[in-house]
Amino acid sequence: MKTWKTLSRKTVLNHSNFLKVEEHVIELPDGQIIPDWSWVLAPDYINVVALTEAGEFICFRQTKYAVEGTSLAVVGGYLEAGELPLEAAKRELLEETGYEAPDWRDLGSYAVDGNRGAGNAHFFLAQNARRVAEINADDLEEQELLFLTRAEVEAALQAGDFKALPWAAVVALALLRLNKGH
């Protein structure tokens, strides 16, 4: 199977480190040229499903600008320049919750939008987390730290209470991994 080719690109919006938009000229595998393909540049980010030593899921109840009402959420954040995804996951877990975990499982890396870019999501499962520090988050939204049972997390996932797709996806992947027992 042939891939698409980028023939040229130009920046049409350079808003911040968090959002740039390019216009690409692309060639499809059949030779067709598309002269104005929009491409979104956004930083890669991590999401972490963390479980305490007692097996409780560490979650947040919070608001987000693009989400109506409140939502359940997991630990998350952008990678800093030169930072590896696992390093970012460990940093964000500590900053947002005050917890560290000795046992980490990589749940995969995924393109955010297969046609328009928007960075990559890196998902992790952290187990046996224990509190070692105070919360030191710089998040803009107000967050309520919650400790949920597996049954509560499964019910919340099925009810659509994790209202952002990455949060629902990482929770589902973590539950699948936990079902495998490793």
N, CA, C and O of each residue as an XYZ file, in Angstrom:
728
protein
N       0.841     -1.168      0.000
C       0.000      0.000      0.000
C       0.896      1.244      0.000
O       1.821      1.347      0.806
N       0.622      2.170     -0.891
C       1.413      3.397     -0.972
C       0.927      4.421      0.041
O      -0.245      4.438      0.418
N       1.850      5.276      0.475
C       1.501      6.314      1.444
C       1.316      7.665      0.739
O       1.711      7.850     -0.412
N       0.712      8.580      1.459
C       0.560      9.942      0.963
C       1.915     10.646      1.044
O       2.733     10.326      1.907
N       2.152     11.605      0.144
C       3.402     12.365      0.148
C       3.104     13.834      0.419
O       2.154     14.402     -0.120
N       3.928     14.434      1.261
C       3.852     15.873      1.481
C       4.789     16.533      0.482
O       5.998     16.305      0.515
N       4.232     17.353     -0.408
C       5.036     18.029     -1.422
C       5.547     19.383     -0.922
O       6.653     19.799     -1.267
N       4.747     20.060     -0.118
C       5.182     21.322      0.484
C       4.294     21.627      1.680
O       3.234     21.028      1.859
N       4.748     22.568      2.490
C       3.978     22.982      3.666
C       4.293     24.435      3.966
O       5.400     24.919      3.731
N       3.275     25.122      4.498
C       3.493     26.487      4.967
C       2.651     26.694      6.216
O       1.556     26.148      6.345
N       3.183     27.491      7.129
C       2.486     27.794      8.372
C       1.431     28.862      8.093
O       1.732     29.908      7.518
N       0.184     28.587      8.508
C      -0.890     29.569      8.340
C      -1.351     30.135      9.681
O      -2.020     31.168      9.716
N      -1.000     29.472     10.782
C      -1.297     29.969     12.125
C      -0.207     29.483     13.058
O       0.051     28.283     13.152
N       0.431     30.411     13.745
C       1.441     30.064     14.747
C       1.003     30.738     16.035
O       1.505     31.800     16.404
N       0.057     30.101     16.709
C      -0.584     30.722     17.860
C       0.255     30.637     19.133
O       0.362     31.615     19.873
N       0.849     29.475     19.389
C       1.606     29.264     20.619
C       2.325     27.939     20.520
O       2.286     27.273     19.485
N       2.984     27.558     21.603
C       3.607     26.233     21.639
C       2.565     25.125     21.614
O       2.898     23.962     21.385
N       1.301     25.482     21.851
C       0.249     24.476     21.943
C      -0.583     24.344     20.677
O      -1.384     23.415     20.567
N      -0.413     25.260     19.707
C      -1.224     25.174     18.497
C      -0.583     25.900     17.328
O      -0.345     27.107     17.366
N      -0.313     25.128     16.299
C       0.120     25.667     15.016
C      -0.683     24.944     13.947
O      -1.030     23.773     14.102
N      -0.974     25.650     12.864
C      -1.685     25.039     11.749
C      -0.876     25.284     10.484
O      -0.435     26.402     10.217
N      -0.690     24.227      9.716
C       0.004     24.318      8.435
C      -0.966     23.987      7.316
O      -1.980     23.323      7.529
N      -0.642     24.457      6.127
C      -1.361     24.054      4.918
C      -0.373     23.259      4.068
O       0.685     23.764      3.692
N      -0.726     22.030      3.774
C       0.150     21.150      3.007
C      -0.381     20.976      1.594
O      -1.587     21.016      1.352
N       0.537     20.783      0.682
C       0.199     20.275     -0.649
C       0.583     18.804     -0.592
O       1.742     18.461     -0.358
N      -0.414     17.930     -0.811
C      -0.144     16.496     -0.703
C      -0.474     15.786     -2.006
O      -1.304     16.230     -2.800
N       0.212     14.663     -2.189
C      -0.051     13.794     -3.330
C      -0.569     12.466     -2.793
O       0.075     11.811     -1.974
N      -1.746     12.089     -3.273
C      -2.338     10.814     -2.878
C      -1.663      9.677     -3.635
O      -1.006      9.923     -4.646
N      -1.807      8.455     -3.174
C      -1.176      7.316     -3.847
C      -1.551      7.175     -5.323
O      -0.774      6.631     -6.108
N      -2.743      7.665     -5.711
C      -3.162      7.571     -7.113
C      -2.653      8.726     -7.966
O      -2.977      8.817     -9.150
N      -1.837      9.630     -7.353
C      -1.274     10.755     -8.076
C      -2.067     12.049     -7.965
O      -1.582     13.102     -8.380
N      -3.264     11.994     -7.419
C      -4.076     13.200     -7.249
C      -3.384     14.157     -6.287
O      -2.858     13.737     -5.256
N      -3.384     15.442     -6.623
C      -2.775     16.474     -5.783
C      -3.881     17.233     -5.055
O      -4.858     17.666     -5.666
N      -3.715     17.389     -3.749
C      -4.620     18.222     -2.958
C      -3.783     19.412     -2.483
O      -2.832     19.238     -1.721
N      -4.140     20.635     -2.937
C      -3.281     21.795     -2.688
C      -3.465     22.479     -1.332
O      -2.668     23.350     -0.982
N      -4.490     22.111     -0.560
C      -4.798     22.877      0.658
C      -5.207     21.976      1.818
O      -6.268     22.157      2.415
N      -4.362     21.015      2.127
C      -4.650     20.067      3.203
C      -4.232     20.684      4.539
O      -3.058     20.999      4.733
N      -5.172     20.857      5.449
C      -4.867     21.432      6.763
C      -4.192     20.397      7.648
O      -4.583     19.230      7.675
N      -3.170     20.845      8.374
C      -2.414     19.983      9.280
C      -2.238     20.715     10.602
O      -1.770     21.854     10.627
N      -2.610     20.066     11.700
C      -2.563     20.671     13.021
C      -1.344     20.147     13.783
O      -1.137     18.939     13.899
N      -0.556     21.071     14.291
C       0.600     20.712     15.111
C       0.272     21.032     16.564
O       0.009     22.183     16.912
N       0.289     20.016     17.398
C       0.052     20.165     18.829
C       1.048     19.258     19.540
O       1.493     18.263     18.967
N       1.400     19.582     20.767
C       2.377     18.752     21.478
C       1.834     17.353     21.779
O       0.631     17.161     21.956
N       2.735     16.398     21.831
C       2.369     15.071     22.307
C       1.991     15.182     23.782
O       2.462     16.070     24.492
N       1.139     14.273     24.227
C       0.722     14.296     25.627
C       0.622     12.880     26.170
O       0.650     11.898     25.429
N       0.505     12.811     27.493
C       0.352     11.521     28.176
C      -0.957     11.522     28.951
O      -1.466     12.566     29.360
N      -1.478     10.329     29.134
C      -2.555     10.080     30.089
C      -2.178      8.840     30.873
O      -1.630      7.883     30.326
N      -2.483      8.872     32.177
C      -2.113      7.788     33.080
C      -3.327      7.333     33.866
O      -4.022      8.145     34.476
N      -3.581      6.038     33.850
C      -4.517      5.431     34.795
C      -3.650      4.924     35.934
O      -2.799      4.054     35.747
N      -3.878      5.482     37.119
C      -3.054      5.136     38.285
C      -3.900      4.430     39.333
O      -5.021      4.845     39.629
N      -3.348      3.357     39.889
C      -3.980      2.628     40.982
C      -3.090      2.703     42.211
O      -1.869      2.571     42.121
N      -3.713      2.915     43.354
C      -2.981      2.964     44.620
C      -2.564      1.551     45.030
O      -2.947      0.565     44.400
N      -1.777      1.479     46.092
C      -1.388      0.180     46.653
C      -2.617     -0.616     47.087
O      -2.589     -1.846     47.092
N      -3.691      0.078     47.450
C      -4.940     -0.580     47.864
C      -5.827     -0.937     46.669
O      -6.910     -1.495     46.844
N      -5.371     -0.619     45.460
C      -6.140     -0.960     44.270
C      -7.196      0.064     43.881
O      -8.046     -0.216     43.036
N      -7.154      1.252     44.489
C      -8.101      2.307     44.133
C      -7.585      3.062     42.898
O      -6.384      3.284     42.745
N      -8.520      3.447     42.030
C      -8.186      4.223     40.842
C      -8.134      5.702     41.229
O      -9.078      6.226     41.819
N      -7.030      6.368     40.897
C      -6.886      7.793     41.163
C      -7.464      8.545     39.963
O      -6.959      8.429     38.846
N      -8.514      9.307     40.203
C      -9.182     10.065     39.143
C      -9.445     11.479     39.632
O      -9.206     11.810     40.793
N      -9.934     12.289     38.735
C     -10.361     13.642     39.059
C     -11.797     13.840     38.607
O     -12.247     13.231     37.637
N     -12.502     14.689     39.315
C     -13.735     15.281     38.792
C     -13.339     16.714     38.483
O     -12.810     17.417     39.344
N     -13.597     17.152     37.243
C     -13.141     18.475     36.847
C     -13.972     19.018     35.696
O     -14.818     18.331     35.123
N     -13.699     20.267     35.382
C     -14.294     20.881     34.205
C     -13.191     21.128     33.193
O     -12.024     21.278     33.555
N     -13.565     21.169     31.934
C     -12.672     21.535     30.833
C     -13.454     22.450     29.902
O     -14.673     22.323     29.785
N     -12.777     23.348     29.256
C     -13.421     24.338     28.401
C     -14.267     23.689     27.298
O     -15.352     24.182     26.990
N     -13.793     22.605     26.708
C     -14.489     21.980     25.584
C     -15.449     20.869     26.003
O     -16.025     20.200     25.145
N     -15.630     20.663     27.304
C     -16.493     19.593     27.799
C     -17.644     20.218     28.577
O     -17.421     21.015     29.488
N     -18.851     19.863     28.226
C     -20.016     20.403     28.932
C     -20.134     19.777     30.321
O     -20.071     18.556     30.470
N     -20.303     20.616     31.319
C     -20.462     20.131     32.691
C     -19.160     19.595     33.255
O     -18.072     19.953     32.805
N     -19.295     18.728     34.250
C     -18.115     18.115     34.849
C     -17.862     16.753     34.208
O     -18.757     16.147     33.618
N     -16.637     16.298     34.338
C     -16.228     15.013     33.763
C     -15.293     14.324     34.733
O     -14.605     14.973     35.521
N     -15.273     13.018     34.668
C     -14.191     12.279     35.313
C     -12.996     12.342     34.374
O     -13.155     12.367     33.154
N     -11.810     12.366     34.947
C     -10.588     12.460     34.162
C      -9.493     11.657     34.840
O      -9.594     11.287     36.009
N      -8.445     11.400     34.073
C      -7.251     10.735     34.586
C      -6.112     11.747     34.563
O      -6.271     12.860     34.062
N      -4.985     11.363     35.096
C      -3.788     12.198     35.057
C      -3.399     12.420     33.597
O      -3.482     11.508     32.774
N      -2.976     13.639     33.291
C      -2.550     13.909     31.926
C      -1.768     15.189     31.821
O      -1.807     16.034     32.716
N      -1.052     15.331     30.715
C      -0.318     16.555     30.466
C       0.573     16.429     29.252
O       0.795     15.340     28.722
N       1.081     17.585     28.822
C       1.950     17.639     27.647
C       3.374     17.229     27.998
O       3.838     17.436     29.120
N       4.056     16.646     27.023
C       5.481     16.383     27.157
C       6.227     17.705     27.064
O       5.869     18.569     26.263
N       7.250     17.862     27.870
C       8.125     19.022     27.779
C       9.198     18.737     26.736
O       9.423     17.579     26.385
N       9.858     19.768     26.239
C      10.880     19.617     25.193
C      11.927     18.592     25.614
O      12.518     18.704     26.688
N      12.153     17.594     24.765
C      13.154     16.571     25.014
C      12.755     15.493     26.003
O      13.541     14.586     26.276
N      11.554     15.575     26.542
C      11.105     14.623     27.562
C      10.532     13.367     26.912
O       9.798     13.453     25.928
N      10.863     12.220     27.452
C      10.292     10.957     26.983
C       8.894     10.783     27.588
O       8.626     11.294     28.676
N       8.004     10.069     26.894
C       6.637      9.908     27.399
C       6.561      9.338     28.821
O       5.788      9.844     29.634
N       7.336      8.305     29.139
C       7.273      7.731     30.482
C       7.745      8.735     31.528
O       7.173      8.802     32.616
N       8.779      9.519     31.217
C       9.235     10.564     32.145
C       8.117     11.569     32.399
O       7.887     11.972     33.539
N       7.422     11.973     31.336
C       6.308     12.925     31.471
C       5.193     12.325     32.313
O       4.596     13.014     33.141
N       4.910     11.045     32.105
C       3.843     10.381     32.862
C       4.173     10.373     34.356
O       3.314     10.676     35.184
N       5.403     10.031     34.696
C       5.817     10.011     36.101
C       5.780     11.411     36.701
O       5.345     11.587     37.840
N       6.233     12.409     35.941
C       6.221     13.798     36.412
C       4.800     14.280     36.653
O       4.509     14.873     37.691
N       3.913     14.027     35.692
C       2.528     14.492     35.818
C       1.803     13.793     36.968
O       1.032     14.434     37.681
N       2.036     12.493     37.161
C       1.411     11.785     38.277
C       1.806     12.435     39.599
O       0.955     12.675     40.455
N       3.089     12.717     39.766
C       3.568     13.337     40.997
C       3.009     14.750     41.157
O       2.525     15.101     42.232
N       3.070     15.562     40.104
C       2.598     16.950     40.192
C       1.105     17.027     40.491
O       0.679     17.794     41.354
N       0.315     16.233     39.779
C      -1.141     16.358     39.874
C      -1.745     15.665     41.085
O      -2.818     16.052     41.548
N      -1.061     14.635     41.609
C      -1.655     13.845     42.695
C      -0.787     13.741     43.940
O      -1.298     13.447     45.021
N       0.522     13.978     43.811
C       1.437     13.755     44.925
C       1.818     12.286     45.069
O       2.432     11.905     46.065
N       1.463     11.457     44.090
C       1.737     10.013     44.144
C       2.868      9.634     43.197
O       3.073     10.261     42.157
N       3.599      8.588     43.585
C       4.589      7.921     42.739
C       4.201      6.453     42.657
O       3.591      5.904     43.574
N       4.567      5.826     41.539
C       4.265      4.404     41.370
C       5.511      3.659     40.909
O       6.250      4.156     40.060
N       5.753      2.471     41.460
C       6.917      1.690     41.044
C       6.662      0.819     39.809
O       7.603      0.404     39.133
N       5.386      0.544     39.518
C       5.048     -0.406     38.449
C       4.322      0.310     37.314
O       3.212      0.813     37.488
N       4.973      0.346     36.139
C       4.431      1.062     34.981
C       4.255      0.113     33.803
O       5.106     -0.737     33.542
N       3.150      0.269     33.102
C       2.870     -0.495     31.876
C       2.559      0.497     30.765
O       1.738      1.398     30.937
N       3.215      0.328     29.634
C       2.961      1.150     28.457
C       1.713      0.595     27.770
O       1.670     -0.582     27.413
N       0.706      1.436     27.586
C      -0.543      1.024     26.931
C      -0.587      1.449     25.467
O      -1.601      1.254     24.797
N       0.499      2.026     24.967
C       0.585      2.362     23.551
C       0.612      3.847     23.280
O       0.284      4.675     24.130
N       1.018      4.155     22.054
C       1.055      5.525     21.551
C       0.158      5.589     20.324
O       0.179      4.693     19.481
N      -0.633      6.658     20.230
C      -1.674      6.738     19.219
C      -1.710      8.120     18.576
O      -1.578      9.135     19.260
N      -1.889      8.154     17.262
C      -2.113      9.422     16.569
C      -3.440      9.987     17.049
O      -4.425      9.257     17.164
N      -3.467     11.280     17.328
C      -4.699     11.909     17.792
C      -5.698     12.004     16.651
O      -6.879     11.714     16.845
N      -5.253     12.403     15.471
C      -6.122     12.503     14.295
C      -5.348     11.952     13.110
O      -4.354     12.545     12.691
N      -5.781     10.845     12.574
C      -5.068     10.158     11.507
C      -4.940     10.944     10.214
O      -4.076     10.632      9.394
N      -5.765     11.943     10.012
C      -5.694     12.748      8.795
C      -5.215     14.171      9.009
O      -4.750     14.805      8.062
N      -5.311     14.686     10.211
C      -5.006     16.106     10.435
C      -3.889     16.348     11.441
O      -3.570     17.500     11.735
N      -3.287     15.285     11.974
C      -2.173     15.465     12.899
C      -2.633     15.636     14.328
O      -3.294     14.750     14.869
N      -2.304     16.750     14.954
C      -2.670     17.108     16.318
C      -1.877     16.333     17.365
O      -2.346     16.175     18.492
N      -0.694     15.851     17.021
C       0.174     15.206     18.001
C      -0.157     13.750     18.234
O      -0.962     13.149     17.522
N       0.479     13.202     19.243
C       0.301     11.799     19.617
C      -0.018     11.699     21.100
O       0.461     12.489     21.914
N      -0.838     10.711     21.431
C      -1.188     10.418     22.821
C      -0.394      9.186     23.253
O      -0.315      8.201     22.520
N       0.186      9.251     24.434
C       0.953      8.143     25.004
C       0.251      7.742     26.297
O       0.120      8.551     27.215
N      -0.204      6.479     26.366
C      -1.031      6.010     27.471
C      -0.261      5.055     28.369
O       0.520      4.229     27.897
N      -0.497      5.184     29.688
C       0.198      4.355     30.670
C      -0.749      3.891     31.771
O      -1.760      4.526     32.070
N      -0.375      2.753     32.362
C      -1.002      2.227     33.568
C       0.073      2.215     34.642
O       1.136      1.620     34.462
N      -0.209      2.877     35.765
C       0.716      2.913     36.904
C       0.055      2.194     38.070
O      -1.084      2.496     38.425
N       0.766      1.243     38.667
C       0.190      0.462     39.757
C       1.010      0.606     41.030
O       2.194      0.943     40.999
N       0.342      0.339     42.156
C       0.948      0.391     43.484
C       1.443      1.795     43.847
O       2.481      1.961     44.487
N       0.675      2.791     43.424
C       1.043      4.178     43.702
C       0.855      4.481     45.182
O      -0.069      3.987     45.829
N       1.763      5.314     45.699
C       1.661      5.752     47.082
C       1.967      7.242     47.157
O       2.752      7.773     46.372
N       1.340      7.891     48.102
C       1.510      9.333     48.242
C       2.877      9.633     48.839
O       3.259      9.059     49.859
N       3.619     10.547     48.189
C       4.958     10.916     48.653
C       5.145     12.429     48.754
O       6.162     12.888     49.276
N       4.176     13.211     48.262
C       4.341     14.664     48.245
C       2.970     15.339     48.197
O       1.941     14.688     48.017
N       2.987     16.641     48.361
C       1.778     17.440     48.183
C       1.537     17.652     46.690
O       2.469     17.582     45.890
N       0.304     17.906     46.326
C      -0.041     18.204     44.933
C       0.618     19.522     44.547
O       0.591     20.494     45.302
N       1.217     19.536     43.341
C       1.900     20.727     42.838
C       1.501     20.964     41.381
O       2.361     21.131     40.516
N       0.209     20.979     41.116
C      -0.281     21.087     39.742
C      -0.400     22.550     39.332
O      -0.674     23.425     40.153
N      -0.187     22.793     38.038
C      -0.367     24.138     37.486
C      -1.545     24.174     36.514
O      -1.602     25.030     35.631
N      -2.481     23.245     36.679
C      -3.625     23.164     35.784
C      -4.523     24.388     35.948
O      -4.616     24.969     37.029
N      -5.171     24.759     34.866
C      -6.061     25.919     34.881
C      -7.408     25.596     35.510
O      -8.051     26.471     36.091
N      -7.836     24.345     35.397
C      -9.159     23.974     35.890
C      -9.095     23.537     37.349
O      -8.051     23.129     37.858
N     -10.221     23.637     37.984
C     -10.359     23.141     39.349
C     -10.544     21.627     39.274
O     -11.301     21.127     38.442
N      -9.851     20.908     40.142
C      -9.925     19.446     40.140
C     -10.233     18.936     41.538
O      -9.730     19.453     42.536
N     -11.068     17.913     41.582
C     -11.337     17.211     42.836
C     -10.730     15.819     42.704
O     -11.116     15.050     41.823
N      -9.781     15.497     43.579
C      -9.115     14.199     43.546
C     -10.058     13.146     44.111
O     -10.621     13.322     45.191
N     -10.227     12.047     43.375
C     -11.119     10.959     43.776
C     -10.355      9.644     43.801
O      -9.380      9.461     43.071
N     -10.811      8.737     44.650
C     -10.276      7.373     44.706
C     -11.458      6.451     44.496
O     -12.323      6.331     45.364
N     -11.498      5.794     43.335
C     -12.649      4.989     42.945
C     -12.306      3.507     42.914
O     -11.163      3.126     42.663
N     -13.305      2.683     43.172
C     -13.133      1.238     43.034
C     -13.165      0.872     41.559
O     -13.566      1.673     40.714
N     -12.744     -0.328     41.267
C     -12.804     -0.788     39.876
C     -14.246     -0.801     39.379
O     -14.508     -0.403     38.243
N     -15.174     -1.246     40.202
C     -16.582     -1.277     39.807
C     -17.091      0.131     39.504
O     -17.849      0.325     38.554
N     -16.679      1.109     40.302
C     -17.093      2.497     40.057
C     -16.513      3.025     38.747
O     -17.203      3.724     38.005
N     -15.254      2.697     38.455
C     -14.620      3.138     37.213
C     -15.296      2.475     36.011
O     -15.571      3.138     35.011
N     -15.561      1.178     36.104
C     -16.229      0.483     35.001
C     -17.618      1.076     34.745
O     -18.004      1.281     33.594
N     -18.362      1.350     35.811
C     -19.700      1.940     35.663
C     -19.601      3.344     35.065
O     -20.405      3.711     34.209
N     -18.629      4.121     35.509
C     -18.452      5.478     34.981
C     -18.075      5.456     33.510
O     -18.559      6.277     32.731
N     -17.217      4.523     33.124
C     -16.837      4.388     31.715
C     -18.054      4.048     30.865
O     -18.271      4.655     29.816
N     -18.839      3.089     31.310
C     -20.036      2.686     30.561
C     -21.078      3.797     30.518
O     -21.838      3.887     29.553
N     -21.128      4.642     31.540
C     -22.111      5.730     31.596
C     -21.655      6.962     30.811
O     -22.420      7.917     30.672
N     -20.425      6.955     30.298
C     -19.918      8.107     29.564
C     -19.440      9.236     30.458
O     -19.391     10.388     30.027
N     -19.086      8.921     31.702
C     -18.651      9.952     32.647
C     -17.229     10.430     32.391
O     -16.850     11.491     32.889
N     -16.427      9.686     31.633
C     -15.130     10.161     31.151
C     -15.432     10.793     29.798
O     -15.453     10.100     28.781
N     -15.664     12.099     29.778
C     -16.264     12.762     28.621
C     -15.294     13.144     27.510
O     -15.737     13.584     26.449
N     -14.007     12.993     27.710
C     -13.029     13.246     26.655
C     -12.541     11.886     26.138
O     -12.231     10.991     26.924
N     -12.477     11.745     24.829
C     -12.116     10.466     24.218
C     -10.809      9.884     24.749
O     -10.771      8.688     25.038
N      -9.726     10.667     24.895
C      -8.495     10.053     25.408
C      -8.659      9.449     26.798
O      -8.080      8.402     27.088
N      -9.439     10.096     27.658
C      -9.637      9.573     29.008
C     -10.413      8.260     28.967
O     -10.056      7.304     29.654
N     -11.463      8.214     28.169
C     -12.237      6.972     28.044
C     -11.371      5.864     27.442
O     -11.424      4.717     27.886
N     -10.578      6.211     26.436
C      -9.741      5.207     25.773
C      -8.687      4.636     26.718
O      -8.506      3.420     26.773
N      -7.988      5.498     27.463
C      -6.937      4.990     28.341
C      -7.534      4.168     29.478
O      -6.939      3.177     29.901
N      -8.690      4.563     29.973
C      -9.341      3.774     31.027
C      -9.724      2.400     30.478
O      -9.494      1.385     31.136
N     -10.305      2.360     29.282
C     -10.680      1.069     28.685
C      -9.458      0.192     28.446
O      -9.497     -1.008     28.716
N      -8.374      0.775     27.944
C      -7.147      0.000     27.720
C      -6.559     -0.508     29.031
O      -6.077     -1.639     29.099
N      -6.597      0.317     30.066
C      -6.080     -0.104     31.366
C      -6.906     -1.258     31.922
O      -6.352     -2.222     32.450
N      -8.229     -1.163     31.804
C      -9.083     -2.252     32.292
C      -8.809     -3.549     31.526
O      -8.787     -4.626     32.121
N      -8.601     -3.449     30.215
C      -8.250     -4.646     29.428
C      -6.930     -5.244     29.912
O      -6.817     -6.461     30.060
N      -5.932     -4.395     30.160
C      -4.635     -4.876     30.639
C      -4.773     -5.526     31.995
O      -4.175     -6.571     32.249
N      -5.563     -4.914     32.879
C      -5.770     -5.496     34.202
C      -6.488     -6.830     34.119
O      -6.231     -7.718     34.932
N      -7.388     -6.992     33.149
C      -8.078     -8.278     32.953
C      -7.092     -9.375     32.570
O      -7.301    -10.541     32.903
N      -6.013     -9.008     31.867
C      -4.996     -9.980     31.496
C      -4.128    -10.391     32.662
O      -3.458    -11.423     32.616
N      -4.138     -9.575     33.718
C      -3.376     -9.904     34.912
C      -1.925     -9.526     34.867
O      -1.153     -9.969     35.717
N      -1.509     -8.697     33.876
C      -0.107     -8.220     33.832
C      -0.014     -6.913     33.130
O       1.078     -6.361     32.997
